[in-house]
Amino acid sequence: MSGAKSDVTDAHVLADMVRVDAHQLRTVAADSAQAAAVKVMARTHKMLIWERTRHAQRLRHALLDFFPAALEAFEDLTAPEALELLARAPDPGSAARLTSTQITAALKRANRRDVPGRTAAIRAALRSAHHLGQPEPVTAAYAATVRALAGVLVAINSQIGVLQGEVESSFSRHPDAEIYLSQPGLGPILGARVLVEFEDAPARYASAKCQKNYAGTSPITRQSGKKRTVLARHVHNDRLVDALNTQAFAAVKASAGARVYYEQLRLRGAGHNAPLRQVANRLVGIAHGCLKTRTLYDEATAWAHHPVESAA
């Protein structure tokens, strides 16, 4: 209570806890080497995606400062054709001199559709007067920055693709891969992320409720006297919550049961995030049951307590 800190006292408290409350403590679960390998690659893959977003935002801010017309020409600054053309023509003058042939070639290498229409739109945007007319030395400095950032993004895109293949290959060899891939909203990459954040020790979670609590999808109740409040959990594994929210969003479209459950919660007056979190919570329980019984996902069984009928 005083706020004093002592390693000796901490060690004594921990030892005394084991001596007195050993019956309430559980043995640390050991995960497989295969899961550890997938975790290293899946986390690195996600980290590179975050880094790509950061560098794309830096590129966007640089273009806003001297060449906003480029943002009109390229909606996605991480797209291959955008990076190729920005590396070739990183300033308003050189961009205005790009020919239709050069733009068309970049679009074809990126396998885009409606190449003639896109070519005309990009060329028109790059030749517009939407730039801030910075002094020549400043423009040259910004151009060097754009070229450097475009090069970094090209490299990151390349390594994301390489790691994606490695993650999918390693995940496919895991014994639980088939069960995870049977869940609605999960593909190889997202399934790998969910697997490695939950980890694969069979006895890690005593019940589905324990797994939901760890996931941070289940609500937390605070009660004192006559006051009782139910709130969302704010302490959780951010990587796991990100993966589960993405799964829930996809599952609402892929699973009739998840869609009806989501719509029923919306009809009660809830917004978007709370129902999505509840869908994720339900999906965690379903996955726990499938892993425990070693069975694949079944739509009818999974939503037996939430009949699939029109929410309207």
CORVEN-V731257 format. One record per pair of residues at least 24 apart in sequence whose ideal C-beta (glycine too) atoms are under 7 Angstrom apart, sorted by the first residue. I is the first residue (numbers start at 0). GAP is how many residues later the second one is. Records with the same first field share a line. If there is no record, write none. Layout:
BEGIN
I: GAP ; GAP
END
This chain:
BEGIN
28: 172 ; 174 ; 175
29: 171
30: 168 ; 169 ; 170
31: 168
33: 139 ; 140
34: 139 ; 160 ; 161 ; 164 ; 165
36: 133
37: 129 ; 132 ; 133 ; 136 ; 154 ; 157 ; 158
38: 157
40: 122 ; 125 ; 126 ; 129
41: 125 ; 150 ; 151 ; 154
43: 119
44: 115 ; 118 ; 119 ; 122
45: 147 ; 193
47: 108 ; 111 ; 112 ; 115
48: 111
50: 105
51: 26 ; 101 ; 104 ; 105 ; 108
54: 94 ; 97 ; 98 ; 101
55: 97
57: 91
58: 87 ; 90 ; 91 ; 94
61: 80 ; 83 ; 84 ; 87
62: 83
64: 67 ; 77
65: 65 ; 66 ; 68 ; 73 ; 76
66: 24 ; 25 ; 64
67: 62 ; 63
68: 56 ; 57 ; 59 ; 61 ; 62
69: 25 ; 56
71: 53 ; 58
72: 49 ; 52 ; 53
77: 75 ; 79
78: 31
79: 29 ; 30
80: 25 ; 26 ; 29 ; 31
82: 67 ; 70 ; 71
85: 60 ; 64
86: 60 ; 63 ; 64
89: 53 ; 56 ; 57
90: 48 ; 52
91: 39
94: 31
95: 30 ; 31
97: 25 ; 28
163: 25
166: 25
170: 24
175: 24 ; 115
177: 118
178: 111 ; 112 ; 117
181: 114 ; 115
182: 100 ; 104 ; 114
183: 67 ; 70 ; 71 ; 74 ; 113
184: 62 ; 63 ; 65 ; 66 ; 69
185: 61
189: 53 ; 56 ; 57
192: 46 ; 50
193: 49 ; 50 ; 53
196: 40 ; 42 ; 43 ; 46
197: 42
204: 83
207: 77 ; 80 ; 81
210: 73 ; 77
211: 69 ; 72 ; 73
214: 25 ; 29 ; 69
215: 25
216: 27 ; 60 ; 63 ; 64 ; 67
217: 63
231: 45
243: 36 ; 40
244: 31 ; 35
246: 33 ; 36
247: 28 ; 31 ; 32 ; 35
248: 27
250: 28 ; 32
251: 27
254: 44
255: 43 ; 52
256: 42 ; 45 ; 46 ; 49 ; 51
259: 46 ; 48 ; 49 ; 51
260: 42 ; 45
262: 48
263: 47
266: 44
END
